[in-house]
Amino acid sequence: MTKVALITAGGSGMGAASARRLAAEGWKVGVLSSSGKGEALAAELGGVGVTGSNTETADLQRLVDLAMDRWGRVDALVNSAGHGPRGPLLEISDDDWHRGMEVYLMCVIKPVRLVAPIMLAQGKGAVVNISTAWAFEPAPMFPTSAVFRAGLASFTKIFADTHAAQGLRMNNVLPGWIDSLPATEERRSSVPMERYGTSDEIAATVTFLLSEGAGYITGQNIKVDGGLTRGV
């Protein structure tokens, strides 16, 4: 049976690595990115692509429509994200807080609204959101990311509680320092493994969480950070 996965913000980094890994394992892929790289990647992988924003419902709908027109189903959704506003906590403007919510939280809620009815009609589906290791151990370096991805963890658990019995699963992957980010010795040395993780390692985790082998995992936050964080 054809398996179809949609990947948002999939033009580079962990999103692109996830698209490549899924395609290598036999999935059909649809990729959205704002740069055009996602559309090119999708063409390379024999899938469908859209150049647009994961904060715009119309662009997300185009991706879903292309997948449904071509394959007639959506089995998985991988939500990646760009980078939101940063700065001293009390100097972040209202507009930037709202922009952070769009980048880190609504970029999941909007596509989930579109694909969940399809998955419910199929009786099965899985969503993986690429979050951050700092969702539960927030750092001043990434204030809007930490705040709204803590909210994403709550959304994920409520979604799992609501739809698990209907065959739908949702989990979050929490990457630490990954090679798609600028490398510094200070960051590297803060990791017990003493190295950055790779986008391919995140993609492998994403692919597992979408697989039958992860069929009993939902509502969880899976840390992939080389031992960096220590929260339960």
C-alpha positions in Angstrom: 0.0 0.0 0.0 1.2 3.5 -0.8 2.2 5.5 2.3 2.1 9.3 2.0 3.9 11.8 4.2 3.7 15.5 4.1 6.6 17.6 5.4 6.4 21.3 6.2 9.4 23.6 6.3 11.1 20.8 4.5 13.5 22.6 2.2 16.6 22.2 4.3 17.9 20.9 7.6 15.9 18.4 9.6 12.8 18.7 7.5 14.7 18.0 4.3 16.5 15.1 5.9 13.2 13.6 7.1 11.8 13.9 3.6 14.8 12.1 2.1 14.8 9.4 4.8 11.1 8.7 4.3 11.4 8.5 0.5 14.3 6.1 0.9 12.1 3.9 3.0 9.3 3.8 0.4 7.1 6.7 1.4 5.6 9.1 -1.1 6.4 12.6 0.0 4.9 16.1 -0.3 7.2 18.9 0.8 6.4 22.6 1.6 9.0 25.3 2.0 9.2 29.0 1.6 12.5 29.0 -0.3 11.6 26.8 -3.3 14.1 24.2 -2.1 11.2 22.0 -0.9 9.5 22.0 -4.2 12.8 21.0 -5.9 13.5 18.3 -3.3 10.0 16.9 -3.8 10.6 16.7 -7.6 13.9 14.9 -7.0 12.2 12.4 -4.7 9.3 11.8 -7.1 6.8 13.6 -4.9 4.8 16.8 -4.9 6.0 20.2 -3.6 4.7 23.7 -2.8 6.6 26.9 -2.4 4.8 28.7 0.5 4.7 29.3 4.2 3.7 26.8 6.9 2.0 29.8 8.6 -0.4 30.2 5.7 -3.4 27.9 5.6 -3.9 28.4 1.9 -0.3 27.2 1.2 -0.8 24.2 3.4 -4.1 23.4 1.8 -2.4 23.4 -1.6 0.1 20.8 -0.4 -2.7 18.6 1.0 -4.7 19.0 -2.2 -1.8 18.0 -4.4 -1.2 14.9 -2.3 -4.8 13.9 -2.3 -5.1 14.5 -6.1 -2.1 12.3 -6.7 -2.3 9.6 -4.1 -5.8 9.9 -2.5 -4.5 9.7 1.1 -2.3 11.2 3.8 -0.7 8.8 6.3 1.8 11.0 8.0 2.5 14.7 8.7 6.0 16.0 9.8 5.9 19.5 11.1 9.2 21.3 11.0 9.6 25.0 11.6 11.8 28.0 10.8 13.3 30.4 13.4 11.2 32.8 15.4 12.0 36.1 17.2 14.8 36.2 19.8 15.9 38.9 22.3 15.9 39.9 25.9 12.7 38.5 27.4 11.1 41.8 28.4 12.1 43.6 25.2 10.3 41.2 22.8 7.4 43.2 21.3 3.8 42.1 21.2 4.1 41.6 17.4 7.2 39.4 17.9 5.4 37.3 20.5 2.6 36.7 18.1 5.0 35.9 15.3 6.7 33.4 17.6 3.3 31.7 18.2 2.8 31.5 14.5 6.3 30.0 13.8 6.4 27.5 16.7 2.8 26.6 17.6 0.3 27.5 14.9 2.5 26.0 12.3 1.5 22.7 13.8 -2.2 23.4 14.6 -3.0 24.7 11.1 -1.8 21.7 9.1 -3.2 19.2 11.7 -6.6 20.8 11.2 -6.3 20.0 7.5 -5.0 16.4 7.6 -6.7 15.0 10.8 -10.1 14.7 9.1 -8.4 12.7 6.2 -6.6 10.5 8.7 -9.8 10.0 10.8 -11.6 8.9 7.6 -8.8 6.4 6.9 -8.9 5.2 10.5 -5.2 5.7 10.9 -2.5 8.4 10.8 0.6 9.8 12.6 2.0 13.2 13.2 5.5 14.1 14.3 6.4 17.6 15.3 10.1 18.7 15.4 10.3 20.8 18.6 13.3 21.6 20.7 15.2 20.1 23.7 14.6 23.4 25.5 10.8 23.0 25.6 11.0 21.8 29.2 14.3 23.3 30.3 13.9 26.8 28.8 16.9 29.0 28.1 16.9 32.8 27.7 18.7 32.3 24.3 15.4 31.0 22.7 12.5 32.6 24.6 9.7 32.4 22.0 10.7 28.9 21.0 10.7 27.6 24.5 7.4 29.3 25.5 5.4 28.2 22.5 6.9 24.7 22.2 6.0 24.1 25.8 2.5 24.9 24.6 3.0 22.5 21.7 3.7 19.7 24.2 0.3 20.4 25.8 -1.4 20.5 22.4 0.2 17.2 21.5 -0.9 15.4 24.7 -4.5 16.7 24.3 -4.6 15.6 20.6 -3.2 12.2 21.6 -5.8 11.8 24.4 -8.6 12.8 22.0 -7.7 10.8 19.0 -5.7 7.7 20.1 -8.7 5.4 20.1 -9.5 6.5 16.5 -6.1 5.4 15.2 -4.3 8.7 15.2 -1.0 9.3 17.0 1.1 12.5 17.6 4.5 12.8 19.1 7.2 15.5 19.4 11.0 15.1 18.6 13.1 17.4 20.8 16.5 18.0 19.1 19.4 19.5 20.9 22.4 21.1 19.1 22.1 19.8 15.5 24.5 20.2 12.6 22.0 22.4 10.8 22.8 25.1 13.4 26.0 27.2 13.6 28.7 25.2 15.5 30.6 26.6 18.5 33.0 24.9 20.9 31.0 26.1 23.9 27.8 24.4 22.6 29.7 21.2 21.6 31.4 20.9 25.0 28.1 21.3 26.8 26.8 18.0 25.4 27.8 14.7 27.2 28.4 13.1 23.8 30.8 16.0 23.0 29.4 16.4 19.5 26.5 18.0 17.6 23.8 15.7 16.5 23.0 15.3 12.8 19.9 16.0 10.8 20.0 12.4 9.6 19.7 11.2 13.2 16.7 13.4 13.7 15.2 12.1 10.5 15.8 8.5 11.6 13.9 9.2 14.8 11.0 10.9 12.9 10.8 7.9 10.5 10.7 5.5 13.4 7.9 7.4 15.1 5.9 7.2 11.9 6.5 3.5 11.6 4.4 0.5 12.7 7.1 -0.2 15.3 6.1 3.0 17.1 2.4 2.0 16.9 2.0 2.2 20.8 3.8 5.5 21.2 1.6 8.7 21.3 1.5 12.0 23.2 5.3 11.8 23.9 8.3 14.1 23.8 11.3 12.2 22.6 14.6 13.9 23.4 17.4 13.5 20.8 20.0 15.7 22.3 23.1 13.7 23.2 22.2 13.8 26.9 22.2 17.6 27.1 19.0 18.0 29.0 18.1 16.1 32.2 14.4 16.7 32.9 12.1 13.8 33.3 
